[in-house]
Amino acid sequence: MRSRALLVVAVLAAAVVAGCSEIPTSGPVLDAGGAKPDDQSRYVEVIEAPPRPGMTPVQIVDGFIDAMASYQPGYETAREYLTEEAAAEWDPSAKVTVFYEARPAAEAINPSTVQVRTTVHGEVGADGAFTEFREAESRTFDLQLEQVDGEWRIANPAPGIQISDFSFDREYQARNVYFFDPGFEVLVPDVVYLPRTANDATATLLARKVLSGPSEWLAPAVATAFRPDAELALDAVPVDNGVATVALSPDAALADTEDRERMVAQLAWTLGVLPEVERVEVLASNLPLIQGDPLSPNDPPLSSYDPGVLAAGTPLYAIGESGVVSVTDGELSPVPGPLGEQAGAREVAVSLDVDRGAVISADGTTLSVAALRDGETLEPLVHGGDLSSPAWDRTGLLWAVDHDAQGHGIVVTRADGQPATVVAPELAGIDVTRLAVSPDGVRVALIVGGQAMVGNVIRSDDDATVRIEQLKPIGPADVAHDVAWSTSSPSWSAADTVIVLLETETNAGETTAEPYYAALSGQETLPRGGLPAGDAVRVGAAAGLPVVLESDGVLYVQRSSNAWTEIGPASSPAYPG
């Protein structure tokens, strides 16, 4: 199964406006899952041809479309196909339209008009916000041509870039740009696309993106330590001996100690994923914002902002034969306290600090909480008609779904035990089946009407009100059964991917559910490899931790793309969160 690349170019505007003429047309082809430093020297050079004398109107249109197939900071070659006035007014950063054809069909309908027909599957705004068309959309538009010194030129180019998904895959790569949760406690990845470039150009573009702020979709849910007018003092971020040096304008030195540290954290986490960057130094007026040696995301104090939250080796939790169990190295052990005795419980969730757990009763009517310690008591917290999908977020809110409740059915309880008001206008009259809150607490994955979706979580200062906004589909439109947060890279900590259990049909014509990676970037949805036998009903996942499936009351952990190891009899696999 393949969800085609409906792709985002979040930095085109910054690159074009800044006039980054030093950036080459194309760059190294890197593996988004973990590039090696020597990969940086390997890239495919694609040079688009300028117009030739005597080209017909259709040839001019074809040449213009071809010239947009390779990234250029100012698209100077593409502008040569336009009249002088059109070239001055054309804004390639206005939007990006991704089509499936190698080249849209062009036909002359009169001596000076060429009609273009294409099949569009997605569009991106200048800020990187991505709109996926769930069904392919056929489009037709007319281009008017004029004679300029005896040669045909386009007078009315459509705003933005027209590019095939194949060319986009060749020219651009997904990157995470980091911003903060509203409380400035953890970092949140904003997935954007950057041109594949050589030398230090990618570091420069990433730094600009940090300073320009989050995408329109994510902006309501996150914060940044940078002022709106923040900019680079130098129009480049050089990388020397593994150290990327970011020189900010002098006003950055006026920030207080906390904001200085936060600015460094955003830049270090964003640039630190580049294979050529080991550490980052941030300067203002030629002085470091943080005294001492350049830092990597793994160094204190920056490591405290880890967006993945969970440490390597964090145990999995599940419902075993006698109650809640923890799973470490394949061994199932009852947890201490009353939760370890809740045989028959429907589902479990454990807080991110691994201090408390919550279980839904076998009949689905009660959500109860207890500390994971001996001598504690089990306290009923939420009563409903048909509860499921419990989840803790990093602020201490406990989420669940009540399928018997009116409306969306999402119920949220505060740390003090009082219910929070959930406002979700886009879910009016729609039942939510499952949910999973991202470890940073600002996004939530949902299954709505069988479709996996992701929305922003915006909460009041006292957590009395929780808003879910700007829902967007993720992954194919196939029927989804469960969701869990994960990461696109096994070596990098960021919840930028949702594991979706999708309903699929086997070669024998039977229906089963298998896990798929659905990246927030709009990249392909990739299969994780299903169980050799049995239908998966639940999935447990977390950034940097192995995927676990439940099938027929047995847990299986994924060791490689198509290798699953049986853990033992249990249900409701869940990592803390």
C-alpha positions as CSV (number, residue, x, y, z in Angstrom):
1,M,0.0,0.0,0.0
2,R,1.3,3.4,-0.9
3,S,0.1,6.9,-0.1
4,R,1.8,8.9,-2.7
5,A,4.1,11.8,-1.7
6,L,1.8,14.8,-1.1
7,L,4.6,17.0,-0.2
8,V,5.5,20.1,1.7
9,V,8.0,22.8,0.8
10,A,8.0,24.9,4.0
11,V,11.2,26.8,3.2
12,L,10.7,27.8,-0.4
13,A,9.5,31.2,0.7
14,A,12.5,31.8,3.0
15,A,14.9,30.6,0.4
16,V,13.5,32.7,-2.4
17,V,13.1,35.8,-0.4
18,A,16.5,35.6,1.1
19,G,18.0,35.1,-2.4
20,C,20.2,32.2,-1.5
21,S,22.0,32.1,-4.8
22,E,24.9,30.1,-3.3
23,I,22.6,27.1,-2.9
24,P,23.1,24.6,-5.7
25,T,20.2,23.5,-7.9
26,S,20.1,20.0,-6.4
27,G,21.9,18.2,-3.6
28,P,22.8,15.0,-1.9
29,V,20.3,12.1,-1.8
30,L,20.1,11.3,1.9
31,D,18.2,8.6,3.8
32,A,15.7,10.4,6.0
33,G,16.0,7.5,8.5
34,G,19.6,8.2,9.3
35,A,22.1,9.5,6.8
36,K,25.9,8.8,7.0
37,P,28.3,11.7,6.8
38,D,29.8,10.5,3.5
39,D,26.3,10.5,1.9
40,Q,26.6,14.3,1.9
41,S,29.1,14.1,-1.0
42,R,26.8,12.1,-3.3
43,Y,24.1,14.0,-5.1
44,V,22.4,14.0,-8.5
45,E,23.0,17.1,-10.5
46,V,20.0,18.0,-12.6
47,I,20.4,21.0,-14.8
48,E,17.3,22.3,-16.6
49,A,17.6,23.7,-20.1
50,P,16.8,27.3,-20.9
51,P,14.5,28.1,-23.9
52,R,15.9,27.6,-27.4
53,P,15.3,29.8,-30.4
54,G,12.2,28.8,-32.4
55,M,10.4,26.8,-29.7
56,T,6.6,26.5,-30.3
57,P,4.1,27.6,-27.6
58,V,3.6,24.0,-26.5
59,Q,7.4,23.4,-26.2
60,I,7.7,26.6,-24.2
61,V,5.1,25.4,-21.7
62,D,6.7,22.0,-21.5
63,G,10.1,23.6,-20.9
64,F,8.7,25.8,-18.2
65,I,7.2,22.8,-16.4
66,D,10.4,20.9,-16.7
67,A,12.4,23.9,-15.3
68,M,10.3,23.7,-12.1
69,A,11.2,20.1,-11.6
70,S,14.6,20.9,-10.0
71,Y,14.9,23.2,-7.0
72,Q,16.5,26.6,-7.6
73,P,16.5,29.4,-5.0
74,G,15.1,31.9,-7.5
75,Y,14.0,29.6,-10.3
76,E,16.0,31.7,-12.8
77,T,15.8,29.1,-15.6
78,A,12.1,28.8,-15.2
79,R,11.7,32.6,-15.4
80,E,13.4,32.6,-18.8
81,Y,10.3,31.0,-20.2
82,L,8.2,34.0,-19.1
83,T,7.7,37.5,-20.4
84,E,9.7,40.1,-18.6
85,E,6.7,41.4,-16.7
86,A,5.5,37.9,-15.8
87,A,9.0,36.9,-14.7
88,A,9.1,39.9,-12.3
89,E,5.7,39.1,-10.8
90,W,5.8,35.3,-10.6
91,D,6.1,34.0,-7.1
92,P,7.3,30.4,-7.0
93,S,6.9,30.3,-3.2
94,A,3.1,31.0,-3.3
95,K,2.3,27.3,-3.2
96,V,3.5,23.9,-4.4
97,T,1.2,21.7,-6.5
98,V,2.2,18.0,-6.7
99,F,1.0,16.0,-9.6
100,Y,1.4,12.3,-10.6
101,E,2.3,12.6,-14.3
102,A,5.8,12.8,-15.5
103,R,4.7,16.0,-17.2
104,P,1.1,17.4,-17.5
105,A,-0.5,17.2,-21.0
106,A,-0.2,20.5,-22.9
107,E,-2.2,21.3,-26.0
108,A,-2.4,24.4,-28.2
109,I,-6.0,25.5,-28.4
110,N,-5.2,28.6,-30.5
111,P,-1.9,30.2,-31.8
112,S,-1.2,31.9,-28.4
113,T,-3.0,29.7,-25.8
114,V,-1.9,26.4,-24.4
115,Q,-4.2,24.3,-22.3
116,V,-2.6,22.3,-19.5
117,R,-4.3,19.2,-18.0
118,T,-2.9,17.5,-14.9
119,T,-4.0,15.3,-12.0
120,V,-3.3,16.9,-8.7
121,H,-3.0,15.1,-5.4
122,G,-2.0,17.8,-3.0
123,E,-1.0,21.4,-2.5
124,V,1.2,23.2,0.0
125,G,1.1,26.8,1.1
126,A,4.2,29.0,1.4
127,D,4.4,28.2,5.1
128,G,4.5,24.4,4.5
129,A,0.9,23.7,5.5
130,F,-0.1,20.7,3.5
131,T,-3.6,19.9,2.1
132,E,-4.1,16.3,0.9
133,F,-6.8,15.6,-1.6
134,R,-8.3,12.3,-0.6
135,E,-9.2,11.7,-4.2
136,A,-7.2,12.8,-7.2
137,E,-8.3,16.1,-8.7
138,S,-8.2,16.8,-12.4
139,R,-7.3,20.3,-13.3
140,T,-7.2,22.3,-16.5
141,F,-5.8,25.8,-16.9
142,D,-4.9,28.0,-19.9
143,L,-1.5,29.7,-20.3
144,Q,-1.4,32.8,-22.6
145,L,1.8,33.3,-24.6
146,E,3.2,36.4,-26.2
147,Q,5.9,37.1,-28.7
148,V,9.0,38.7,-27.2
149,D,11.7,39.5,-29.8
150,G,10.2,36.9,-32.1
151,E,10.1,34.2,-29.4
152,W,7.1,32.8,-27.5
153,R,7.0,33.5,-23.8
154,I,4.3,32.8,-21.1
155,A,2.5,35.9,-19.9
156,N,0.3,34.4,-17.1
157,P,2.1,31.7,-15.1
158,A,0.1,30.2,-12.2
159,P,1.5,31.2,-8.8
160,G,3.8,28.7,-7.2
161,I,5.5,25.5,-8.4
162,Q,4.1,22.6,-10.4
163,I,6.1,19.5,-9.7
164,S,5.7,15.8,-10.1
165,D,6.0,13.5,-7.0
166,F,9.0,11.8,-8.6
167,S,10.8,15.1,-9.0
168,F,9.9,16.2,-5.5
169,D,11.3,12.9,-4.0
170,R,14.5,13.6,-5.8
171,E,14.9,17.3,-4.9
172,Y,13.5,17.6,-1.3
173,Q,13.8,15.9,2.0
174,A,11.8,15.9,5.2
175,R,13.3,17.6,8.2
176,N,12.1,18.3,11.7
177,V,12.2,21.9,12.9
178,Y,11.8,22.2,16.7
179,F,9.6,24.5,18.7
180,F,8.4,24.4,22.3
181,D,5.2,23.3,24.0
182,P,3.4,26.3,25.5
183,G,5.1,25.7,28.8
184,F,8.6,25.7,27.3
185,E,9.3,22.3,28.9
186,V,9.8,20.0,25.9
187,L,10.4,20.4,22.2
188,V,7.9,19.6,19.4
189,P,8.9,18.6,15.9
190,D,7.4,20.6,13.0
191,V,8.0,18.5,9.9
192,V,9.0,20.5,6.8
193,Y,10.7,19.8,3.5
194,L,14.0,21.3,2.5
195,P,15.9,21.1,-0.8
196,R,18.6,18.4,-0.9
197,T,21.7,20.6,-0.9
198,A,25.5,20.3,-0.6
199,N,28.0,22.1,1.7
200,D,26.4,24.1,4.5
201,A,23.2,25.1,2.7
202,T,20.9,22.8,4.6
203,A,22.1,24.1,8.0
204,T,21.4,27.6,6.8
205,L,17.9,26.8,5.6
206,L,17.1,24.9,8.8
207,A,18.3,27.8,10.9
208,R,16.1,30.3,8.9
209,K,13.1,28.0,9.4
210,V,13.6,28.0,13.2
211,L,13.7,31.8,13.2
212,S,10.7,32.2,10.9
213,G,8.5,30.3,13.3
214,P,6.2,27.2,13.1
215,S,3.9,26.2,10.2
216,E,0.4,27.7,10.2
217,W,-1.0,24.3,11.2
218,L,1.2,23.8,14.3
219,A,1.5,27.4,15.4
220,P,-1.6,27.6,17.7
221,A,-0.2,24.7,19.8
222,V,3.4,25.6,20.2
223,A,5.7,28.5,21.3
224,T,9.1,29.7,20.2
225,A,11.9,31.5,22.1
226,F,12.7,33.7,19.2
227,R,11.1,37.1,18.6
228,P,9.1,37.6,15.4
229,D,11.9,39.9,14.0
230,A,14.7,37.4,14.8
231,E,17.2,36.9,11.9
232,L,20.6,35.7,11.2
233,A,23.5,38.2,11.4
234,L,25.2,36.4,8.6
235,D,23.3,34.8,5.7
236,A,24.9,31.4,6.3
237,V,25.5,28.8,8.9
238,P,29.0,27.4,8.4
239,V,29.8,23.9,9.6
240,D,33.5,23.4,10.5
241,N,34.9,20.2,12.0
242,G,31.4,19.1,13.1
243,V,30.4,22.5,14.7
244,A,27.6,24.5,13.1
245,T,28.0,28.2,14.0
246,V,24.7,30.2,14.0
247,A,25.3,34.0,14.3
248,L,22.2,35.8,15.4
249,S,21.5,39.5,15.1
250,P,22.7,41.5,18.2
251,D,19.2,41.9,19.8
252,A,19.3,38.1,20.7
253,A,21.9,39.0,23.3
254,L,19.3,41.1,25.1
255,A,17.2,37.9,26.0
256,D,17.3,36.6,29.5
257,T,19.1,33.4,30.5
258,E,16.1,31.1,30.0
259,D,15.3,32.4,26.6
260,R,19.0,32.2,25.5
261,E,19.0,28.5,26.5
262,R,15.8,27.9,24.7
263,M,17.0,29.5,21.5
264,V,20.1,27.3,21.6
265,A,17.9,24.3,22.3
266,Q,15.7,24.9,19.3
267,L,18.7,25.4,17.0
268,A,20.7,22.5,18.3
269,W,17.9,20.0,18.2
270,T,17.0,21.2,14.6
271,L,20.5,21.2,13.2
272,G,21.8,18.3,15.2
273,V,20.1,15.7,13.0
274,L,22.4,16.7,10.1
275,P,25.1,14.1,9.6
276,E,27.8,16.7,9.3
277,V,26.8,18.5,12.5
278,E,27.9,17.2,15.9
279,R,27.6,20.4,17.9
280,V,26.0,23.8,17.6
281,E,27.4,27.2,18.7
282,V,25.0,30.1,18.8
283,L,26.4,33.6,18.8
284,A,25.1,37.1,19.2
285,S,27.5,40.1,18.8
286,N,30.2,37.4,18.4
287,L,29.6,36.1,21.9
288,P,28.0,32.7,22.7
289,L,24.5,32.8,24.0
290,I,25.5,30.0,26.4
291,Q,28.9,30.1,27.9
292,G,31.1,27.1,27.4
293,D,31.8,24.7,24.6
294,P,29.3,24.2,21.7
295,L,26.5,21.8,22.6
296,S,24.7,18.8,21.1
297,P,21.1,17.8,21.9
298,N,22.5,15.1,24.1
299,D,24.4,17.5,26.4
300,P,22.8,19.1,29.5
301,P,20.9,21.4,29.7
302,L,19.6,20.8,26.2
303,S,18.9,17.1,26.8
304,S,16.3,18.0,29.3
305,Y,14.0,19.2,26.4
306,D,14.0,15.8,24.8
307,P,10.7,15.6,22.9
308,G,10.6,11.8,23.0
309,V,10.2,11.9,26.8
310,L,10.7,8.2,27.3
311,A,14.1,6.8,27.9
312,A,15.5,3.7,26.2
313,G,14.6,0.6,28.1
314,T,11.3,2.0,29.3
315,P,9.1,-1.0,30.0
316,L,5.9,-1.8,28.2
317,Y,2.7,-2.3,30.2
318,A,-0.3,-4.6,29.4
319,I,-3.2,-6.5,31.0
320,G,-1.9,-10.0,31.9
321,E,-3.8,-13.0,33.3
322,S,-3.9,-11.7,36.8
323,G,-3.8,-7.9,36.2
324,V,-1.5,-5.2,34.9
325,V,2.0,-6.4,34.1
326,S,5.2,-4.6,33.0
327,V,7.2,-6.2,30.2
328,T,11.0,-5.9,30.2
329,D,13.2,-8.1,28.0
330,G,10.2,-10.2,27.1
331,E,9.4,-11.0,30.7
332,L,5.9,-10.2,32.1
333,S,5.9,-9.2,35.8
334,P,2.8,-8.0,37.8
335,V,3.1,-4.4,38.8
336,P,3.1,-3.6,42.6
337,G,-0.1,-2.3,44.2
338,P,-3.8,-3.0,43.3
339,L,-3.3,-2.6,39.5
340,G,-1.4,-5.9,39.5
341,E,-4.5,-7.6,40.7
342,Q,-7.1,-6.2,38.2
343,A,-7.7,-9.5,36.3
344,G,-10.1,-9.0,33.4
345,A,-9.5,-5.2,33.1
346,R,-10.2,-4.0,29.6
347,E,-7.3,-1.5,29.0
348,V,-4.4,0.1,30.8
349,A,-2.5,3.4,30.7
350,V,0.5,4.4,32.7
351,S,1.6,8.0,33.4
352,L,4.8,9.3,31.8
353,D,6.5,9.4,35.1
354,V,5.6,5.8,35.7
355,D,4.1,6.7,39.0
356,R,0.4,5.9,38.4
357,G,-1.7,3.6,36.3
358,A,-5.3,3.7,35.1
359,V,-7.4,0.7,34.1
360,I,-10.8,0.4,32.5
361,S,-13.1,-2.1,34.1
362,A,-14.1,-5.3,32.2
363,D,-17.6,-3.9,31.5
364,G,-16.2,-0.6,30.3
365,T,-18.1,1.5,32.8
366,T,-15.3,2.7,35.1
367,L,-11.9,4.2,34.7
368,S,-9.9,3.8,38.0
369,V,-6.5,5.0,39.1
370,A,-3.9,3.8,41.5
371,A,-0.2,4.4,42.2
372,L,2.2,1.7,41.2
373,R,3.2,0.9,44.8
374,D,2.2,-1.6,47.4
375,G,-0.4,-0.4,50.0
376,E,-2.2,1.9,47.6
377,T,-5.9,1.8,46.8
378,L,-7.8,1.8,43.5
379,E,-9.9,4.9,43.1
380,P,-12.7,5.2,40.6
381,L,-12.2,8.4,38.6
382,V,-14.4,8.4,35.5
383,H,-17.8,6.7,35.1
384,G,-19.2,6.1,31.6
385,G,-21.1,3.7,29.4
386,D,-18.5,2.2,27.2
387,L,-15.0,3.5,28.0
388,S,-11.8,2.8,26.0
389,S,-8.5,4.1,24.9
390,P,-7.1,5.6,28.1
391,A,-4.0,7.8,27.8
392,W,-2.0,10.1,30.1
393,D,-0.4,13.2,28.7
394,R,2.8,14.9,30.0
395,T,0.8,17.5,32.0
396,G,-1.0,14.9,34.0
397,L,-4.3,14.9,32.1
398,L,-6.0,11.5,31.7
399,W,-7.8,11.0,28.4
400,A,-10.3,8.3,27.4
401,V,-13.2,7.8,24.9
402,D,-16.7,7.1,26.1
403,H,-18.6,5.5,23.2
404,D,-21.9,5.9,24.9
405,A,-21.5,9.6,25.4
406,Q,-23.1,12.2,23.2
407,G,-21.0,13.8,20.5
408,H,-17.3,13.0,20.1
409,G,-17.1,11.1,23.4
410,I,-13.6,12.3,24.4
411,V,-13.4,12.7,28.2
412,V,-10.4,14.4,29.9
413,T,-9.8,14.4,33.6
414,R,-7.4,16.9,35.3
415,A,-4.7,15.9,37.8
416,D,-6.9,17.0,40.7
417,G,-9.6,14.6,39.6
418,Q,-11.9,17.2,38.1
419,P,-13.2,16.9,34.5
420,A,-11.9,19.2,31.8
421,T,-14.2,20.6,29.2
422,V,-13.3,19.2,25.8
423,V,-14.1,21.6,22.9
424,A,-13.8,20.0,19.4
425,P,-15.9,21.8,16.9
426,E,-14.7,19.7,14.0
427,L,-15.9,16.6,15.8
428,A,-19.4,17.7,16.3
429,G,-21.8,14.8,16.0
430,I,-18.9,12.4,15.2
431,D,-17.8,9.4,17.3
432,V,-14.1,9.0,18.1
433,T,-13.1,5.4,18.2
434,R,-9.5,5.5,19.5
435,L,-7.0,8.2,20.6
436,A,-3.3,8.6,21.4
437,V,-1.8,11.8,22.8
438,S,1.7,12.7,21.6
439,P,4.5,12.6,24.2
440,D,4.9,16.4,24.0
441,G,1.2,16.8,24.7
442,V,0.3,19.3,22.0
443,R,-1.0,16.8,19.4
444,V,-3.5,14.0,19.4
445,A,-4.0,11.1,17.0
446,L,-7.6,10.0,16.6
447,I,-9.6,7.5,14.7
448,V,-12.7,9.2,13.4
449,G,-15.2,7.3,11.3
450,G,-12.5,4.7,10.6
451,Q,-10.0,7.3,9.4
452,A,-6.8,8.2,11.2
453,M,-6.4,11.9,11.9
454,V,-4.1,14.2,13.8
455,G,-5.2,17.5,15.5
456,N,-3.6,20.1,17.7
457,V,-4.3,20.2,21.5
458,I,-4.7,23.7,22.9
459,R,-5.4,24.0,26.6
460,S,-6.2,26.7,29.1
461,D,-3.6,27.7,31.7
462,D,-5.5,25.7,34.4
463,D,-6.3,22.8,32.1
464,A,-10.0,23.4,32.7
465,T,-10.6,23.5,28.9
466,V,-9.0,21.4,26.2
467,R,-9.5,22.3,22.6
468,I,-8.8,20.0,19.7
469,E,-8.4,21.9,16.4
470,Q,-7.2,21.7,12.8
471,L,-7.8,18.0,12.3
472,K,-6.1,16.5,9.2
473,P,-6.2,13.0,7.8
474,I,-3.0,10.9,8.1
475,G,-2.2,7.9,6.0
476,P,-4.5,6.2,3.5
477,A,-8.3,6.4,3.7
478,D,-8.5,2.7,4.6
479,V,-10.3,1.7,7.7
480,A,-8.1,2.2,10.8
481,H,-8.4,0.2,14.1
482,D,-5.8,1.8,16.4
483,V,-3.1,4.5,16.6
484,A,0.1,5.0,18.5
485,W,2.9,7.6,18.3
486,S,6.4,6.7,17.0
487,T,9.3,8.3,15.2
488,S,10.6,8.3,11.6
489,S,14.1,7.5,12.7
490,P,15.4,4.8,15.0
491,S,18.2,7.0,16.2
492,W,16.4,10.3,16.7
493,S,13.9,11.3,19.4
494,A,10.9,12.9,17.9
495,A,7.2,11.9,17.7
496,D,6.7,12.7,14.0
497,T,5.0,9.5,12.9
498,V,1.8,7.7,13.8
499,I,1.6,3.9,13.8
500,V,-1.8,3.1,12.3
501,L,-3.4,-0.3,12.3
502,L,-5.0,-0.4,8.9
503,E,-7.5,-2.9,7.7
504,T,-6.1,-4.8,4.7
505,E,-7.1,-7.7,2.5
506,T,-4.9,-10.8,2.3
507,N,-4.1,-12.8,-0.8
508,A,-6.7,-15.3,0.3
509,G,-9.4,-12.5,0.4
510,E,-9.6,-12.3,4.2
511,T,-9.6,-9.1,6.1
512,T,-6.8,-8.4,8.6
513,A,-5.2,-5.4,10.3
514,E,-1.5,-4.6,9.9
515,P,0.6,-1.7,11.2
516,Y,1.8,1.1,8.9
517,Y,4.0,4.1,9.5
518,A,2.1,7.3,8.6
519,A,4.5,10.3,8.7
520,L,3.2,13.7,9.5
521,S,5.4,15.0,6.7
522,G,3.0,13.6,4.1
523,Q,5.5,11.1,2.9
524,E,4.6,7.6,1.8
525,T,2.8,5.5,4.3
526,L,5.0,2.4,4.7
527,P,4.0,-1.0,6.0
528,R,5.7,-2.1,9.2
529,G,5.2,-5.8,8.4
530,G,2.3,-7.7,9.7
531,L,2.1,-10.8,11.9
532,P,2.6,-14.1,10.0
533,A,-0.7,-15.3,11.4
534,G,-3.5,-13.6,13.4
535,D,-5.3,-10.3,13.2
536,A,-3.8,-7.4,15.2
537,V,-6.3,-5.6,17.3
538,R,-4.1,-3.2,19.3
539,V,-0.8,-1.5,18.9
540,G,1.7,-0.1,21.4
541,A,4.5,2.2,20.2
542,A,6.7,5.2,21.3
543,A,9.5,7.2,19.8
544,G,12.7,5.0,19.9
545,L,10.9,2.0,21.4
546,P,9.8,-1.2,19.6
547,V,6.3,-1.7,18.2
548,V,4.2,-4.2,20.0
549,L,1.0,-5.8,18.7
550,E,-1.9,-7.7,20.3
551,S,-3.4,-10.5,18.4
552,D,-5.8,-13.2,19.8
553,G,-4.8,-12.2,23.4
554,V,-1.1,-12.6,22.7
555,L,1.6,-9.8,22.5
556,Y,4.2,-9.7,19.8
557,V,7.2,-7.4,19.7
558,Q,8.8,-6.3,16.4
559,R,12.5,-7.1,16.1
560,S,12.9,-6.1,12.4
561,S,10.7,-5.1,9.6
562,N,9.1,-8.5,9.1
563,A,10.2,-10.4,12.3
564,W,7.9,-10.6,15.3
565,T,8.7,-12.3,18.5
566,E,6.0,-13.6,20.8
567,I,6.1,-12.1,24.3
568,G,3.2,-14.0,26.0
569,P,-0.5,-13.9,26.8
570,A,-1.6,-10.3,27.5
571,S,-3.7,-7.5,26.0
572,S,-3.8,-3.8,25.7
573,P,-0.1,-3.1,25.1
574,A,0.9,0.5,26.1
575,Y,4.0,2.4,26.8
576,P,3.8,5.2,29.4
577,G,1.6,8.0,28.1
